[in-house]
Amino acid sequence: MENQNVDKTLQSETNRLLNEMDSESKAYKPPMGFGFIKPWLLKTVWLFKAFNQRIHALEQERR
């Protein structure tokens, strides 16, 4: 039961970040500096980790 709640939280957070990154990319203006890279990179890494965790959970269910 707890695993399902974690999955739902993970899924909703992933969806929120994807929507946020989508809206940010639409409003994108080339920056004067590189301060924008770190937050974008952190979100991207987080999404890859979440995706990896989700794939792993699905593989465990199939076994």
Predicted model as a PDB file, atoms N, CA, C, CB and O in Angstrom, pLDDT in the B-factor column:
MODEL        1                                                                  
ATOM      1  N   MET A   1       0.836  -1.199   0.000  1.00 51.00           N  
ATOM      2  CA  MET A   1       0.000   0.000   0.000  1.00 51.00           C  
ATOM      3  C   MET A   1       0.869   1.246   0.000  1.00 51.00           C  
ATOM      4  CB  MET A   1      -0.944   0.007   1.214  1.00 51.00           C  
ATOM      5  O   MET A   1       0.623   2.188  -0.753  1.00 51.00           O  
ATOM      6  N   GLU A   2       1.891   1.243   0.855  1.00 57.00           N  
ATOM      7  CA  GLU A   2       2.777   2.398   0.947  1.00 57.00           C  
ATOM      8  C   GLU A   2       3.524   2.603  -0.375  1.00 57.00           C  
ATOM      9  CB  GLU A   2       3.777   2.220   2.110  1.00 57.00           C  
ATOM     10  O   GLU A   2       3.755   3.739  -0.789  1.00 57.00           O  
ATOM     11  N   ASN A   3       3.902   1.496  -1.038  1.00 65.00           N  
ATOM     12  CA  ASN A   3       4.609   1.577  -2.316  1.00 65.00           C  
ATOM     13  C   ASN A   3       3.746   2.263  -3.377  1.00 65.00           C  
ATOM     14  CB  ASN A   3       5.017   0.173  -2.791  1.00 65.00           C  
ATOM     15  O   ASN A   3       4.254   3.027  -4.198  1.00 65.00           O  
ATOM     16  N   GLN A   4       2.437   1.984  -3.355  1.00 66.00           N  
ATOM     17  CA  GLN A   4       1.533   2.621  -4.311  1.00 66.00           C  
ATOM     18  C   GLN A   4       1.480   4.125  -4.077  1.00 66.00           C  
ATOM     19  CB  GLN A   4       0.123   2.017  -4.206  1.00 66.00           C  
ATOM     20  O   GLN A   4       1.464   4.900  -5.034  1.00 66.00           O  
ATOM     21  N   ASN A   5       1.453   4.547  -2.804  1.00 70.00           N  
ATOM     22  CA  ASN A   5       1.436   5.977  -2.491  1.00 70.00           C  
ATOM     23  C   ASN A   5       2.711   6.650  -2.960  1.00 70.00           C  
ATOM     24  CB  ASN A   5       1.250   6.197  -0.990  1.00 70.00           C  
ATOM     25  O   ASN A   5       2.676   7.768  -3.474  1.00 70.00           O  
ATOM     26  N   VAL A   6       3.839   5.972  -2.784  1.00 66.00           N  
ATOM     27  CA  VAL A   6       5.119   6.513  -3.240  1.00 66.00           C  
ATOM     28  C   VAL A   6       5.100   6.638  -4.756  1.00 66.00           C  
ATOM     29  CB  VAL A   6       6.301   5.617  -2.779  1.00 66.00           C  
ATOM     30  O   VAL A   6       5.552   7.646  -5.299  1.00 66.00           O  
ATOM     31  N   ASP A   7       4.580   5.620  -5.449  1.00 68.00           N  
ATOM     32  CA  ASP A   7       4.493   5.656  -6.911  1.00 68.00           C  
ATOM     33  C   ASP A   7       3.605   6.801  -7.379  1.00 68.00           C  
ATOM     34  CB  ASP A   7       3.957   4.324  -7.450  1.00 68.00           C  
ATOM     35  O   ASP A   7       3.945   7.512  -8.325  1.00 68.00           O  
ATOM     36  N   LYS A   8       2.452   6.979  -6.705  1.00 73.00           N  
ATOM     37  CA  LYS A   8       1.542   8.058  -7.101  1.00 73.00           C  
ATOM     38  C   LYS A   8       2.185   9.418  -6.855  1.00 73.00           C  
ATOM     39  CB  LYS A   8       0.209   7.955  -6.333  1.00 73.00           C  
ATOM     40  O   LYS A   8       2.057  10.324  -7.678  1.00 73.00           O  
ATOM     41  N   THR A   9       2.875   9.561  -5.730  1.00 79.00           N  
ATOM     42  CA  THR A   9       3.560  10.815  -5.428  1.00 79.00           C  
ATOM     43  C   THR A   9       4.655  11.051  -6.451  1.00 79.00           C  
ATOM     44  CB  THR A   9       4.146  10.799  -3.996  1.00 79.00           C  
ATOM     45  O   THR A   9       4.811  12.163  -6.956  1.00 79.00           O  
ATOM     46  N   LEU A  10       5.414  10.011  -6.758  1.00 76.00           N  
ATOM     47  CA  LEU A  10       6.484  10.103  -7.745  1.00 76.00           C  
ATOM     48  C   LEU A  10       5.913  10.474  -9.103  1.00 76.00           C  
ATOM     49  CB  LEU A  10       7.260   8.779  -7.833  1.00 76.00           C  
ATOM     50  O   LEU A  10       6.463  11.323  -9.806  1.00 76.00           O  
ATOM     51  N   GLN A  11       4.817   9.840  -9.468  1.00 80.00           N  
ATOM     52  CA  GLN A  11       4.199  10.107 -10.762  1.00 80.00           C  
ATOM     53  C   GLN A  11       3.660  11.534 -10.828  1.00 80.00           C  
ATOM     54  CB  GLN A  11       3.075   9.104 -11.032  1.00 80.00           C  
ATOM     55  O   GLN A  11       3.844  12.216 -11.836  1.00 80.00           O  
ATOM     56  N   SER A  12       2.997  11.991  -9.768  1.00 83.00           N  
ATOM     57  CA  SER A  12       2.446  13.350  -9.788  1.00 83.00           C  
ATOM     58  C   SER A  12       3.561  14.393  -9.791  1.00 83.00           C  
ATOM     59  CB  SER A  12       1.520  13.572  -8.581  1.00 83.00           C  
ATOM     60  O   SER A  12       3.443  15.420 -10.459  1.00 83.00           O  
ATOM     61  N   GLU A  13       4.636  14.141  -9.054  1.00 81.00           N  
ATOM     62  CA  GLU A  13       5.778  15.067  -9.041  1.00 81.00           C  
ATOM     63  C   GLU A  13       6.464  15.086 -10.406  1.00 81.00           C  
ATOM     64  CB  GLU A  13       6.793  14.669  -7.939  1.00 81.00           C  
ATOM     65  O   GLU A  13       6.877  16.142 -10.885  1.00 81.00           O  
ATOM     66  N   THR A  14       6.583  13.918 -11.024  1.00 80.00           N  
ATOM     67  CA  THR A  14       7.170  13.843 -12.364  1.00 80.00           C  
ATOM     68  C   THR A  14       6.315  14.625 -13.356  1.00 80.00           C  
ATOM     69  CB  THR A  14       7.312  12.371 -12.818  1.00 80.00           C  
ATOM     70  O   THR A  14       6.839  15.395 -14.161  1.00 80.00           O  
ATOM     71  N   ASN A  15       5.004  14.427 -13.298  1.00 83.00           N  
ATOM     72  CA  ASN A  15       4.105  15.165 -14.194  1.00 83.00           C  
ATOM     73  C   ASN A  15       4.200  16.666 -13.956  1.00 83.00           C  
ATOM     74  CB  ASN A  15       2.658  14.696 -14.004  1.00 83.00           C  
ATOM     75  O   ASN A  15       4.202  17.448 -14.907  1.00 83.00           O  
ATOM     76  N   ARG A  16       4.278  17.075 -12.682  1.00 85.00           N  
ATOM     77  CA  ARG A  16       4.379  18.496 -12.359  1.00 85.00           C  
ATOM     78  C   ARG A  16       5.659  19.083 -12.954  1.00 85.00           C  
ATOM     79  CB  ARG A  16       4.346  18.711 -10.829  1.00 85.00           C  
ATOM     80  O   ARG A  16       5.641  20.159 -13.552  1.00 85.00           O  
ATOM     81  N   LEU A  17       6.772  18.362 -12.782  1.00 82.00           N  
ATOM     82  CA  LEU A  17       8.051  18.851 -13.316  1.00 82.00           C  
ATOM     83  C   LEU A  17       8.045  18.891 -14.841  1.00 82.00           C  
ATOM     84  CB  LEU A  17       9.203  17.969 -12.827  1.00 82.00           C  
ATOM     85  O   LEU A  17       8.557  19.837 -15.441  1.00 82.00           O  
ATOM     86  N   LEU A  18       7.471  17.875 -15.467  1.00 82.00           N  
ATOM     87  CA  LEU A  18       7.397  17.873 -16.932  1.00 82.00           C  
ATOM     88  C   LEU A  18       6.577  19.058 -17.437  1.00 82.00           C  
ATOM     89  CB  LEU A  18       6.787  16.552 -17.440  1.00 82.00           C  
ATOM     90  O   LEU A  18       6.956  19.716 -18.406  1.00 82.00           O  
ATOM     91  N   ASN A  19       5.454  19.325 -16.776  1.00 84.00           N  
ATOM     92  CA  ASN A  19       4.627  20.469 -17.170  1.00 84.00           C  
ATOM     93  C   ASN A  19       5.366  21.782 -16.953  1.00 84.00           C  
ATOM     94  CB  ASN A  19       3.309  20.474 -16.386  1.00 84.00           C  
ATOM     95  O   ASN A  19       5.302  22.690 -17.782  1.00 84.00           O  
ATOM     96  N   GLU A  20       6.074  21.872 -15.818  1.00 84.00           N  
ATOM     97  CA  GLU A  20       6.844  23.083 -15.522  1.00 84.00           C  
ATOM     98  C   GLU A  20       7.942  23.291 -16.559  1.00 84.00           C  
ATOM     99  CB  GLU A  20       7.456  23.004 -14.111  1.00 84.00           C  
ATOM    100  O   GLU A  20       8.137  24.407 -17.042  1.00 84.00           O  
ATOM    101  N   MET A  21       8.662  22.221 -16.904  1.00 79.00           N  
ATOM    102  CA  MET A  21       9.735  22.336 -17.895  1.00 79.00           C  
ATOM    103  C   MET A  21       9.159  22.663 -19.274  1.00 79.00           C  
ATOM    104  CB  MET A  21      10.560  21.030 -17.954  1.00 79.00           C  
ATOM    105  O   MET A  21       9.773  23.395 -20.050  1.00 79.00           O  
ATOM    106  N   ASP A  22       7.988  22.121 -19.571  1.00 80.00           N  
ATOM    107  CA  ASP A  22       7.344  22.414 -20.846  1.00 80.00           C  
ATOM    108  C   ASP A  22       6.992  23.896 -20.941  1.00 80.00           C  
ATOM    109  CB  ASP A  22       6.083  21.554 -21.023  1.00 80.00           C  
ATOM    110  O   ASP A  22       7.262  24.537 -21.957  1.00 80.00           O  
ATOM    111  N   SER A  23       6.388  24.440 -19.881  1.00 81.00           N  
ATOM    112  CA  SER A  23       6.024  25.864 -19.910  1.00 81.00           C  
ATOM    113  C   SER A  23       7.268  26.748 -19.919  1.00 81.00           C  
ATOM    114  CB  SER A  23       5.136  26.219 -18.701  1.00 81.00           C  
ATOM    115  O   SER A  23       7.276  27.804 -20.553  1.00 81.00           O  
ATOM    116  N   GLU A  24       8.330  26.316 -19.211  1.00 75.00           N  
ATOM    117  CA  GLU A  24       9.571  27.084 -19.225  1.00 75.00           C  
ATOM    118  C   GLU A  24      10.200  27.081 -20.616  1.00 75.00           C  
ATOM    119  CB  GLU A  24      10.560  26.520 -18.197  1.00 75.00           C  
ATOM    120  O   GLU A  24      10.742  28.094 -21.057  1.00 75.00           O  
ATOM    121  N   SER A  25      10.127  25.951 -21.301  1.00 71.00           N  
ATOM    122  CA  SER A  25      10.727  25.888 -22.638  1.00 71.00           C  
ATOM    123  C   SER A  25       9.956  26.761 -23.631  1.00 71.00           C  
ATOM    124  CB  SER A  25      10.769  24.432 -23.137  1.00 71.00           C  
ATOM    125  O   SER A  25      10.544  27.308 -24.564  1.00 71.00           O  
ATOM    126  N   LYS A  26       8.644  26.890 -23.435  1.00 73.00           N  
ATOM    127  CA  LYS A  26       7.851  27.744 -24.323  1.00 73.00           C  
ATOM    128  C   LYS A  26       8.145  29.219 -24.068  1.00 73.00           C  
ATOM    129  CB  LYS A  26       6.352  27.466 -24.137  1.00 73.00           C  
ATOM    130  O   LYS A  26       8.087  30.037 -24.985  1.00 73.00           O  
ATOM    131  N   ALA A  27       8.463  29.556 -22.810  1.00 71.00           N  
ATOM    132  CA  ALA A  27       8.744  30.950 -22.457  1.00 71.00           C  
ATOM    133  C   ALA A  27      10.242  31.244 -22.518  1.00 71.00           C  
ATOM    134  CB  ALA A  27       8.204  31.264 -21.055  1.00 71.00           C  
ATOM    135  O   ALA A  27      10.692  32.281 -22.032  1.00 71.00           O  
ATOM    136  N   TYR A  28      11.008  30.341 -23.109  1.00 64.00           N  
ATOM    137  CA  TYR A  28      12.465  30.438 -23.111  1.00 64.00           C  
ATOM    138  C   TYR A  28      12.974  31.664 -23.869  1.00 64.00           C  
ATOM    139  CB  TYR A  28      13.060  29.187 -23.714  1.00 64.00           C  
ATOM    140  O   TYR A  28      12.562  31.942 -24.995  1.00 64.00           O  
ATOM    141  N   LYS A  29      13.859  32.365 -23.231  1.00 63.00           N  
ATOM    142  CA  LYS A  29      14.579  33.465 -23.871  1.00 63.00           C  
ATOM    143  C   LYS A  29      16.061  33.214 -23.597  1.00 63.00           C  
ATOM    144  CB  LYS A  29      14.104  34.894 -23.328  1.00 63.00           C  
ATOM    145  O   LYS A  29      16.423  32.909 -22.461  1.00 63.00           O  
ATOM    146  N   PRO A  30      16.917  33.333 -24.592  1.00 59.00           N  
ATOM    147  CA  PRO A  30      18.340  33.068 -24.360  1.00 59.00           C  
ATOM    148  C   PRO A  30      18.879  33.932 -23.212  1.00 59.00           C  
ATOM    149  CB  PRO A  30      19.151  33.329 -25.650  1.00 59.00           C  
ATOM    150  O   PRO A  30      18.702  35.150 -23.212  1.00 59.00           O  
ATOM    151  N   PRO A  31      19.526  33.306 -22.253  1.00 60.00           N  
ATOM    152  CA  PRO A  31      19.996  34.031 -21.076  1.00 60.00           C  
ATOM    153  C   PRO A  31      21.289  34.800 -21.337  1.00 60.00           C  
ATOM    154  CB  PRO A  31      20.201  33.069 -19.931  1.00 60.00           C  
ATOM    155  O   PRO A  31      22.017  34.520 -22.290  1.00 60.00           O  
ATOM    156  N   MET A  32      21.551  35.759 -20.485  1.00 59.00           N  
ATOM    157  CA  MET A  32      22.799  36.502 -20.571  1.00 59.00           C  
ATOM    158  C   MET A  32      23.922  35.706 -19.892  1.00 59.00           C  
ATOM    159  CB  MET A  32      22.647  37.906 -19.922  1.00 59.00           C  
ATOM    160  O   MET A  32      25.089  35.835 -20.261  1.00 59.00           O  
ATOM    161  N   GLY A  33      23.567  34.892 -18.908  1.00 60.00           N  
ATOM    162  CA  GLY A  33      24.566  34.108 -18.183  1.00 60.00           C  
ATOM    163  C   GLY A  33      24.178  32.648 -18.162  1.00 60.00           C  
ATOM    164  O   GLY A  33      23.277  32.216 -18.881  1.00 60.00           O  
ATOM    165  N   PHE A  34      24.866  31.899 -17.335  1.00 64.00           N  
ATOM    166  CA  PHE A  34      24.603  30.456 -17.279  1.00 64.00           C  
ATOM    167  C   PHE A  34      23.878  30.044 -16.007  1.00 64.00           C  
ATOM    168  CB  PHE A  34      25.900  29.688 -17.388  1.00 64.00           C  
ATOM    169  O   PHE A  34      23.871  28.863 -15.658  1.00 64.00           O  
ATOM    170  N   GLY A  35      23.271  30.993 -15.312  1.00 69.00           N  
ATOM    171  CA  GLY A  35      22.547  30.686 -14.079  1.00 69.00           C  
ATOM    172  C   GLY A  35      21.330  29.807 -14.305  1.00 69.00           C  
ATOM    173  O   GLY A  35      20.830  29.186 -13.367  1.00 69.00           O  
ATOM    174  N   PHE A  36      20.851  29.750 -15.536  1.00 69.00           N  
ATOM    175  CA  PHE A  36      19.655  28.957 -15.830  1.00 69.00           C  
ATOM    176  C   PHE A  36      19.983  27.478 -15.961  1.00 69.00           C  
ATOM    177  CB  PHE A  36      18.991  29.453 -17.109  1.00 69.00           C  
ATOM    178  O   PHE A  36      19.087  26.642 -15.847  1.00 69.00           O  
ATOM    179  N   ILE A  37      21.245  27.134 -16.196  1.00 75.00           N  
ATOM    180  CA  ILE A  37      21.587  25.739 -16.500  1.00 75.00           C  
ATOM    181  C   ILE A  37      21.419  24.829 -15.287  1.00 75.00           C  
ATOM    182  CB  ILE A  37      23.020  25.650 -17.011  1.00 75.00           C  
ATOM    183  O   ILE A  37      20.878  23.730 -15.412  1.00 75.00           O  
ATOM    184  N   LYS A  38      21.873  25.268 -14.123  1.00 76.00           N  
ATOM    185  CA  LYS A  38      21.838  24.407 -12.944  1.00 76.00           C  
ATOM    186  C   LYS A  38      20.420  23.949 -12.594  1.00 76.00           C  
ATOM    187  CB  LYS A  38      22.445  25.132 -11.761  1.00 76.00           C  
ATOM    188  O   LYS A  38      20.208  22.744 -12.454  1.00 76.00           O  
ATOM    189  N   PRO A  39      19.423  24.857 -12.444  1.00 79.00           N  
ATOM    190  CA  PRO A  39      18.074  24.362 -12.117  1.00 79.00           C  
ATOM    191  C   PRO A  39      17.519  23.431 -13.187  1.00 79.00           C  
ATOM    192  CB  PRO A  39      17.121  25.532 -11.925  1.00 79.00           C  
ATOM    193  O   PRO A  39      16.873  22.433 -12.866  1.00 79.00           O  
ATOM    194  N   TRP A  40      17.769  23.751 -14.464  1.00 79.00           N  
ATOM    195  CA  TRP A  40      17.279  22.911 -15.544  1.00 79.00           C  
ATOM    196  C   TRP A  40      17.927  21.533 -15.477  1.00 79.00           C  
ATOM    197  CB  TRP A  40      17.550  23.567 -16.905  1.00 79.00           C  
ATOM    198  O   TRP A  40      17.262  20.509 -15.639  1.00 79.00           O  
ATOM    199  N   LEU A  41      19.228  21.525 -15.236  1.00 82.00           N  
ATOM    200  CA  LEU A  41      19.960  20.268 -15.156  1.00 82.00           C  
ATOM    201  C   LEU A  41      19.484  19.424 -13.973  1.00 82.00           C  
ATOM    202  CB  LEU A  41      21.459  20.536 -15.041  1.00 82.00           C  
ATOM    203  O   LEU A  41      19.314  18.211 -14.100  1.00 82.00           O  
ATOM    204  N   LEU A  42      19.272  20.064 -12.828  1.00 85.00           N  
ATOM    205  CA  LEU A  42      18.778  19.339 -11.650  1.00 85.00           C  
ATOM    206  C   LEU A  42      17.420  18.710 -11.927  1.00 85.00           C  
ATOM    207  CB  LEU A  42      18.683  20.280 -10.436  1.00 85.00           C  
ATOM    208  O   LEU A  42      17.182  17.562 -11.551  1.00 85.00           O  
ATOM    209  N   LYS A  43      16.526  19.445 -12.580  1.00 84.00           N  
ATOM    210  CA  LYS A  43      15.205  18.889 -12.899  1.00 84.00           C  
ATOM    211  C   LYS A  43      15.326  17.728 -13.871  1.00 84.00           C  
ATOM    212  CB  LYS A  43      14.291  19.972 -13.486  1.00 84.00           C  
ATOM    213  O   LYS A  43      14.634  16.719 -13.735  1.00 84.00           O  
ATOM    214  N   THR A  44      16.207  17.874 -14.852  1.00 86.00           N  
ATOM    215  CA  THR A  44      16.392  16.811 -15.842  1.00 86.00           C  
ATOM    216  C   THR A  44      16.926  15.548 -15.178  1.00 86.00           C  
ATOM    217  CB  THR A  44      17.350  17.271 -16.958  1.00 86.00           C  
ATOM    218  O   THR A  44      16.436  14.450 -15.442  1.00 86.00           O  
ATOM    219  N   VAL A  45      17.926  15.702 -14.321  1.00 88.00           N  
ATOM    220  CA  VAL A  45      18.491  14.549 -13.613  1.00 88.00           C  
ATOM    221  C   VAL A  45      17.425  13.909 -12.730  1.00 88.00           C  
ATOM    222  CB  VAL A  45      19.716  14.970 -12.761  1.00 88.00           C  
ATOM    223  O   VAL A  45      17.320  12.684 -12.672  1.00 88.00           O  
ATOM    224  N   TRP A  46      16.633  14.735 -12.043  1.00 87.00           N  
ATOM    225  CA  TRP A  46      15.578  14.202 -11.184  1.00 87.00           C  
ATOM    226  C   TRP A  46      14.588  13.383 -12.009  1.00 87.00           C  
ATOM    227  CB  TRP A  46      14.847  15.344 -10.446  1.00 87.00           C  
ATOM    228  O   TRP A  46      14.162  12.308 -11.589  1.00 87.00           O  
ATOM    229  N   LEU A  47      14.223  13.902 -13.192  1.00 87.00           N  
ATOM    230  CA  LEU A  47      13.273  13.182 -14.042  1.00 87.00           C  
ATOM    231  C   LEU A  47      13.845  11.845 -14.512  1.00 87.00           C  
ATOM    232  CB  LEU A  47      12.889  14.038 -15.250  1.00 87.00           C  
ATOM    233  O   LEU A  47      13.131  10.843 -14.558  1.00 87.00           O  
ATOM    234  N   PHE A  48      15.135  11.831 -14.861  1.00 89.00           N  
ATOM    235  CA  PHE A  48      15.759  10.559 -15.258  1.00 89.00           C  
ATOM    236  C   PHE A  48      15.761   9.565 -14.104  1.00 89.00           C  
ATOM    237  CB  PHE A  48      17.197  10.793 -15.747  1.00 89.00           C  
ATOM    238  O   PHE A  48      15.491   8.380 -14.302  1.00 89.00           O  
ATOM    239  N   LYS A  49      16.063  10.042 -12.904  1.00 89.00           N  
ATOM    240  CA  LYS A  49      16.063   9.150 -11.735  1.00 89.00           C  
ATOM    241  C   LYS A  49      14.660   8.621 -11.463  1.00 89.00           C  
ATOM    242  CB  LYS A  49      16.602   9.885 -10.489  1.00 89.00           C  
ATOM    243  O   LYS A  49      14.483   7.438 -11.172  1.00 89.00           O  
ATOM    244  N   ALA A  50      13.662   9.501 -11.558  1.00 87.00           N  
ATOM    245  CA  ALA A  50      12.282   9.083 -11.323  1.00 87.00           C  
ATOM    246  C   ALA A  50      11.850   8.061 -12.370  1.00 87.00           C  
ATOM    247  CB  ALA A  50      11.336  10.299 -11.340  1.00 87.00           C  
ATOM    248  O   ALA A  50      11.191   7.072 -12.050  1.00 87.00           O  
ATOM    249  N   PHE A  51      12.224   8.307 -13.613  1.00 86.00           N  
ATOM    250  CA  PHE A  51      11.893   7.390 -14.702  1.00 86.00           C  
ATOM    251  C   PHE A  51      12.543   6.031 -14.449  1.00 86.00           C  
ATOM    252  CB  PHE A  51      12.351   7.968 -16.067  1.00 86.00           C  
ATOM    253  O   PHE A  51      11.905   4.990 -14.606  1.00 86.00           O  
ATOM    254  N   ASN A  52      13.812   6.050 -14.057  1.00 87.00           N  
ATOM    255  CA  ASN A  52      14.549   4.829 -13.753  1.00 87.00           C  
ATOM    256  C   ASN A  52      13.885   4.057 -12.622  1.00 87.00           C  
ATOM    257  CB  ASN A  52      15.994   5.156 -13.388  1.00 87.00           C  
ATOM    258  O   ASN A  52      13.727   2.839 -12.698  1.00 87.00           O  
ATOM    259  N   GLN A  53      13.497   4.777 -11.572  1.00 87.00           N  
ATOM    260  CA  GLN A  53      12.855   4.147 -10.411  1.00 87.00           C  
ATOM    261  C   GLN A  53      11.524   3.525 -10.825  1.00 87.00           C  
ATOM    262  CB  GLN A  53      12.637   5.181  -9.270  1.00 87.00           C  
ATOM    263  O   GLN A  53      11.175   2.435 -10.371  1.00 87.00           O  
ATOM    264  N   ARG A  54      10.790   4.214 -11.679  1.00 85.00           N  
ATOM    265  CA  ARG A  54       9.492   3.716 -12.156  1.00 85.00           C  
ATOM    266  C   ARG A  54       9.679   2.450 -12.995  1.00 85.00           C  
ATOM    267  CB  ARG A  54       8.761   4.805 -12.985  1.00 85.00           C  
ATOM    268  O   ARG A  54       8.943   1.478 -12.825  1.00 85.00           O  
ATOM    269  N   ILE A  55      10.650   2.460 -13.890  1.00 85.00           N  
ATOM    270  CA  ILE A  55      10.943   1.287 -14.718  1.00 85.00           C  
ATOM    271  C   ILE A  55      11.321   0.100 -13.825  1.00 85.00           C  
ATOM    272  CB  ILE A  55      12.088   1.598 -15.727  1.00 85.00           C  
ATOM    273  O   ILE A  55      10.857  -1.021 -14.034  1.00 85.00           O  
ATOM    274  N   HIS A  56      12.165   0.364 -12.837  1.00 87.00           N  
ATOM    275  CA  HIS A  56      12.596  -0.691 -11.921  1.00 87.00           C  
ATOM    276  C   HIS A  56      11.391  -1.280 -11.178  1.00 87.00           C  
ATOM    277  CB  HIS A  56      13.634  -0.143 -10.914  1.00 87.00           C  
ATOM    278  O   HIS A  56      11.284  -2.498 -11.029  1.00 87.00           O  
ATOM    279  N   ALA A  57      10.485  -0.411 -10.713  1.00 84.00           N  
ATOM    280  CA  ALA A  57       9.292  -0.886  -9.998  1.00 84.00           C  
ATOM    281  C   ALA A  57       8.418  -1.735 -10.918  1.00 84.00           C  
ATOM    282  CB  ALA A  57       8.477   0.308  -9.442  1.00 84.00           C  
ATOM    283  O   ALA A  57       7.884  -2.758 -10.492  1.00 84.00           O  
ATOM    284  N   LEU A  58       8.271  -1.322 -12.166  1.00 83.00           N  
ATOM    285  CA  LEU A  58       7.465  -2.096 -13.114  1.00 83.00           C  
ATOM    286  C   LEU A  58       8.106  -3.446 -13.411  1.00 83.00           C  
ATOM    287  CB  LEU A  58       7.272  -1.312 -14.416  1.00 83.00           C  
ATOM    288  O   LEU A  58       7.411  -4.453 -13.546  1.00 83.00           O  
ATOM    289  N   GLU A  59       9.447  -3.466 -13.512  1.00 86.00           N  
ATOM    290  CA  GLU A  59      10.133  -4.745 -13.734  1.00 86.00           C  
ATOM    291  C   GLU A  59       9.954  -5.679 -12.543  1.00 86.00           C  
ATOM    292  CB  GLU A  59      11.627  -4.513 -13.997  1.00 86.00           C  
ATOM    293  O   GLU A  59       9.798  -6.887 -12.717  1.00 86.00           O  
ATOM    294  N   GLN A  60       9.977  -5.123 -11.335  1.00 84.00           N  
ATOM    295  CA  GLN A  60       9.777  -5.954 -10.139  1.00 84.00           C  
ATOM    296  C   GLN A  60       8.361  -6.537 -10.119  1.00 84.00           C  
ATOM    297  CB  GLN A  60      10.032  -5.125  -8.851  1.00 84.00           C  
ATOM    298  O   GLN A  60       8.167  -7.681  -9.710  1.00 84.00           O  
ATOM    299  N   GLU A  61       7.370  -5.753 -10.561  1.00 82.00           N  
ATOM    300  CA  GLU A  61       5.984  -6.238 -10.599  1.00 82.00           C  
ATOM    301  C   GLU A  61       5.841  -7.407 -11.570  1.00 82.00           C  
ATOM    302  CB  GLU A  61       5.024  -5.099 -10.999  1.00 82.00           C  
ATOM    303  O   GLU A  61       5.097  -8.349 -11.299  1.00 82.00           O  
ATOM    304  N   ARG A  62       6.535  -7.352 -12.677  1.00 81.00           N  
ATOM    305  CA  ARG A  62       6.418  -8.391 -13.699  1.00 81.00           C  
ATOM    306  C   ARG A  62       7.007  -9.708 -13.252  1.00 81.00           C  
ATOM    307  CB  ARG A  62       7.088  -7.948 -14.966  1.00 81.00           C  
ATOM    308  O   ARG A  62       6.622 -10.763 -13.756  1.00 81.00           O  
ATOM    309  N   ARG A  63       7.955  -9.661 -12.295  1.00 77.00           N  
ATOM    310  CA  ARG A  63       8.616 -10.914 -11.854  1.00 77.00           C  
ATOM    311  C   ARG A  63       7.782 -11.723 -10.921  1.00 77.00           C  
ATOM    312  CB  ARG A  63       9.915 -10.614 -11.187  1.00 77.00           C  
ATOM    313  O   ARG A  63       8.209 -12.789 -10.477  1.00 77.00           O  
TER     314      ARG A  63                                                      
ENDMDL                                                                          
END                                                                             
